[in-house]
């Protein structure tokens, strides 16, 4: 009398195990991608405009009125606040920096200049947690949280967008139109000025472009 001996299932080849694992990981990455809502067209960088009060509205912010806390509501809490000065400790300035932010599908970094009283900047400087040399040859002061918070509700004086993707001249002209003026300045780079947008666009062939927005209309 013969017996039916159950046969062991053969394990899947390593190729299929790796392939299936990759599919699972890819699906999880899609599932947990950050949720980026559709952006209002007026907040796109090329749709900046001056309002009736002469203030520049760009990327959902109003230069001279909006604060760092307003920017956090739009672009997340990943922000650094630092104080800068010249080597002789003069010309102190404060900046909030978002290393990664999104405007719709645009991935970029965003730097916001902050308008602050001199006495507040001096106090933060004196309390400085750490001082290092900045890339421009000045001083960069790392601040304690208490001093950072003192700048969060002060109005911003400028907004500088640093796109992660290189902008070709054709892409710039399609989105922003023709500049009102082009200059090669002392940094050796071309600066394009768009009067109605309050925009100075710095073209750097070896790095990301810098889109600097201020309330200056560059007449």
C-alpha positions as CSV (number, residue, x, y, z in Angstrom):
1,X,0.0,0.0,0.0
2,X,1.6,3.3,-1.1
3,X,1.6,6.4,1.1
4,X,1.0,9.9,-0.1
5,X,4.0,11.9,1.2
6,X,3.3,15.7,1.2
7,X,5.9,17.6,-0.8
8,X,7.6,20.6,0.7
9,X,6.9,23.9,-1.1
10,X,10.0,25.3,-2.8
11,X,11.0,28.7,-1.5
12,X,10.7,31.7,-3.8
13,X,13.9,32.5,-5.7
14,X,15.9,35.4,-4.2
15,X,15.1,37.6,-7.2
16,X,11.3,37.5,-6.5
17,X,11.8,38.1,-2.8
18,X,13.8,41.3,-3.6
19,X,11.3,42.4,-6.2
20,X,8.3,41.9,-3.9
21,X,10.0,43.7,-1.1
22,X,10.9,46.6,-3.4
23,X,7.2,46.9,-4.4
24,X,6.1,47.0,-0.8
25,X,8.7,49.7,0.1
26,X,7.7,51.8,-2.9
27,X,4.0,51.6,-2.0
28,X,4.8,52.6,1.6
29,X,6.8,55.6,0.4
30,X,3.9,56.8,-1.7
31,X,1.5,56.3,1.2
32,X,3.6,58.4,3.6
33,X,4.6,61.2,1.2
34,X,3.9,64.6,2.7
35,X,0.5,65.9,1.8
36,X,0.9,69.0,-0.3
37,X,-2.3,70.8,-1.0
38,X,-3.0,72.6,-4.2
39,X,-1.4,76.1,-4.1
40,X,-3.3,79.3,-4.8
41,X,-2.0,80.7,-8.1
42,X,-1.4,84.1,-6.6
43,X,1.1,82.6,-4.2
44,X,3.3,81.3,-7.0
45,X,6.7,83.2,-7.2
46,X,6.0,84.7,-10.7
47,X,2.6,86.2,-9.5
48,X,4.1,88.5,-6.9
49,X,2.4,91.9,-6.9
50,X,2.2,95.2,-4.9
51,X,-1.0,95.8,-3.1
52,X,-2.8,99.1,-2.7
53,X,-0.6,100.0,0.3
54,X,2.5,99.6,-1.7
55,X,3.5,96.3,0.1
56,X,4.7,93.4,-1.9
57,X,2.7,90.2,-1.7
58,X,4.6,87.1,-2.7
59,X,4.4,83.4,-1.9
60,X,1.5,84.0,0.5
61,X,3.5,86.6,2.5
62,X,3.3,90.4,2.7
63,X,6.8,92.0,2.9
64,X,6.8,94.4,5.8
65,X,3.8,92.9,7.5
66,X,3.9,89.1,7.7
67,X,6.0,87.4,10.3
68,X,8.0,84.2,10.6
69,X,5.1,82.6,12.5
70,X,2.9,83.4,9.4
71,X,5.5,81.6,7.2
72,X,5.5,78.6,9.5
73,X,1.7,78.2,9.0
74,X,2.4,78.0,5.2
75,X,5.7,76.1,5.0
76,X,6.1,74.1,8.2
77,X,8.0,74.3,11.5
78,X,11.4,73.3,10.1
79,X,13.0,76.7,10.5
80,X,16.3,78.1,11.8
81,X,16.7,81.7,13.2
82,X,20.2,83.1,13.1
83,X,21.9,86.4,13.7
84,X,24.7,87.7,11.5
85,X,27.2,90.6,11.8
86,X,30.3,91.9,10.1
87,X,33.6,90.9,11.5
88,X,33.8,94.0,13.7
89,X,30.3,93.2,15.1
90,X,28.5,96.0,13.1
91,X,25.6,95.6,10.7
92,X,23.7,93.0,12.7
93,X,20.9,91.3,10.8
94,X,18.4,88.5,11.7
95,X,17.3,85.8,9.3
96,X,14.8,82.9,9.4
97,X,15.7,80.0,7.1
98,X,13.5,77.2,5.9
99,X,15.9,74.5,4.5
100,X,13.1,72.7,2.7
101,X,9.7,74.1,1.7
102,X,7.2,73.5,-1.1
103,X,5.0,75.8,-3.1
104,X,2.9,73.4,-5.0
105,X,5.4,71.2,-6.9
106,X,8.3,73.6,-6.4
107,X,10.9,72.4,-3.9
108,X,13.1,75.1,-2.5
109,X,14.8,76.8,0.5
110,X,13.4,80.1,1.8
111,X,15.3,82.8,3.7
112,X,13.4,85.6,5.4
113,X,15.0,88.8,6.5
114,X,13.5,90.1,9.8
115,X,13.1,93.8,10.8
116,X,14.2,94.0,14.5
117,X,15.2,96.8,16.8
118,X,18.9,97.3,17.3
119,X,18.6,96.7,21.1
120,X,16.9,93.4,20.6
121,X,19.6,92.3,18.1
122,X,22.3,93.4,20.5
123,X,20.7,91.5,23.4
124,X,20.6,88.3,21.3
125,X,24.2,88.9,20.2
126,X,25.4,89.2,23.8
127,X,23.5,86.1,24.7
128,X,24.8,84.2,21.7
129,X,25.1,80.4,22.2
130,X,27.9,80.0,19.6
131,X,29.7,82.3,17.1
132,X,31.3,81.0,13.9
133,X,32.7,82.6,10.8
134,X,30.1,82.9,8.1
135,X,30.7,82.0,4.4
136,X,30.8,85.8,3.6
137,X,33.6,86.4,6.1
138,X,31.4,87.9,8.9
139,X,30.0,86.3,12.1
140,X,27.1,83.9,12.4
141,X,25.6,83.7,15.8
142,X,23.7,80.6,17.0
143,X,20.9,81.7,19.3
144,X,19.2,80.2,22.3
145,X,15.5,79.4,21.9
146,X,14.3,82.3,24.1
147,X,16.1,84.8,21.8
148,X,14.8,83.0,18.7
149,X,11.3,83.4,19.9
150,X,11.7,87.1,20.4
151,X,12.0,87.5,16.6
152,X,9.2,85.2,15.5
153,X,6.4,87.9,15.5
154,X,8.4,90.7,14.0
155,X,7.7,91.8,10.3
156,X,9.8,90.3,7.6
157,X,11.8,92.7,5.4
158,X,12.6,90.4,2.5
159,X,12.1,86.9,1.1
160,X,14.7,85.0,-0.8
161,X,13.7,81.8,-2.6
162,X,16.4,79.2,-3.6
163,X,14.8,76.6,-5.9
164,X,16.4,73.2,-5.8
165,X,16.0,72.8,-9.5
166,X,18.1,74.9,-11.8
167,X,16.0,77.5,-13.8
168,X,16.9,77.9,-17.4
169,X,16.7,81.3,-19.1
170,X,13.8,79.9,-21.2
171,X,11.9,78.7,-18.1
172,X,12.5,82.1,-16.4
173,X,11.2,84.0,-19.4
174,X,8.2,81.8,-19.8
175,X,7.2,82.3,-16.1
176,X,8.4,85.8,-15.2
177,X,8.5,87.4,-18.6
178,X,11.4,89.7,-19.8
179,X,13.3,91.5,-17.1
180,X,13.2,95.3,-17.0
181,X,17.0,95.4,-16.5
182,X,20.0,93.1,-16.5
183,X,23.3,93.9,-14.7
184,X,26.5,92.1,-14.1
185,X,27.5,93.1,-10.6
186,X,30.7,92.9,-8.5
187,X,29.9,89.3,-7.6
188,X,30.5,88.4,-11.3
189,X,26.9,87.2,-11.6
190,X,24.0,88.5,-13.7
191,X,21.2,90.2,-11.8
192,X,17.8,90.4,-13.5
193,X,15.3,93.0,-12.2
194,X,11.6,92.7,-12.5
195,X,10.0,96.0,-11.4
196,X,6.4,95.0,-11.0
197,X,7.3,91.9,-9.0
198,X,9.7,93.6,-6.6
199,X,12.2,90.9,-7.7
200,X,15.9,90.7,-8.2
201,X,16.8,87.4,-9.7
202,X,20.5,86.3,-9.4
203,X,21.7,84.0,-12.1
204,X,24.4,81.6,-10.9
205,X,25.5,79.0,-13.5
206,X,27.2,76.9,-10.8
207,X,24.5,77.0,-8.2
208,X,20.9,77.6,-7.5
209,X,19.3,80.8,-8.6
210,X,18.3,83.3,-5.9
211,X,15.0,85.1,-6.1
212,X,15.1,88.1,-3.8
213,X,11.8,89.9,-3.1
214,X,11.6,93.3,-1.3
215,X,9.3,96.2,-1.2
216,X,11.6,98.0,-3.6
217,X,10.0,98.2,-7.0
218,X,13.3,98.8,-8.9
219,X,12.2,101.9,-10.9
